[in-house]
Amino acid sequence: MDELIERLGFWIDRSGATAVLREVGGGCHPATRSELALWDALEAARMDAERLDSGTIRIIERDEFGMQHTTAYSGVDLRAAIDQARRKGVQDEA
């Protein structure tokens, strides 16, 4: 996330009662809803990338009774599998 903070020039500090946008150069102000939404989306993408790099995929399904079941698969090169599926999709379209 440090590289992202450097590129954006800010980060969101949620350590206090109010979320604060802190600028790398030293300024700050209370974070707006759109700034919080942007930061949350970036954080979700970062977590997703970490999950892909970890080699673990989690699938959440519901059975016929509505009960939630989670299955985790480990040791999978997820990035390679996604790239292969994308290439196959492009080839199928051609």
N, C-alpha and C positions, 0 to 999 in steps of 0.2 A: 504494500500500500504506500510505502514511502516514495516510490517512483511516481505513483499517481498523484500524491500530494504535491510533489515537486512540479509535475506537469500542469496540474490545475492551479496551483498557487494557494490552495486553501484546504482545510479539513474541518469536519464538524466535531466539536467537543461536547459530549453529552455527560460530562462528569458532574455538572451542577444541576440545579433545578430547571434551568433554561438551556436549551441547546444553543450553542454559540458557533458561528462560522468564524474560524480563526485563519487569518491570512498569513502566509509564510513570511511576509515582510513585517508583520507585527500588528496589523490592524485587526479589529474584530467587531462583530455586531450580532444581535440575536438572529438566529437562522430563520429564514422564511420557510413556508410550507414547501415551496418548489425546490429550495436548496436542500431541505431534508429529504424530499422525494428523490432528487438526483443522487444524493449521497447514499441513500438506502438501496437504490437500484445498482449503483456501482459496487456497493458492499455485497449485494446478492450475487452479482456477476463474479466478483473475486472469490466468494465462497464456492460458487459452482466450478470455477476453474481449479480451485484447490481439490475439490471432490474428484474432478476428472483426472487430475494428476496423481491422486492417491490410489487409483486403480480400484475404487469401490463404487458400485452403483447400488442405489436403494430404490426399490419399486414398492409403491404403496397401492394396494388394491382393496376392494371391498367384496366380501362374499355375498351370496344370495340373501343373507339375513342382514346385510348392511354393516357387518363387523369389519373393522379395518385390520388388514394384515400387511406386515412389512417384511420384505425379503431383501437381504443384502448379498451381493455377489462381490467377491474380492479377487484380486490378482488379474484383472482384465485391463488391457491397454485400451482404455476408453477412447482416447484421442484417435488412435489408429483405427478403431472400429468405426467411429463416427466419420473419419476421413474416407474409409473404404466404402461405407454406405453412401456417402455423398457422391463419390466417383461412380459407383454403380448406378445411382439415380441419374446422373448426367449421361452416362452411357445408354441407359434405358430410354431416355428422352430423345437421343440422337437417332 
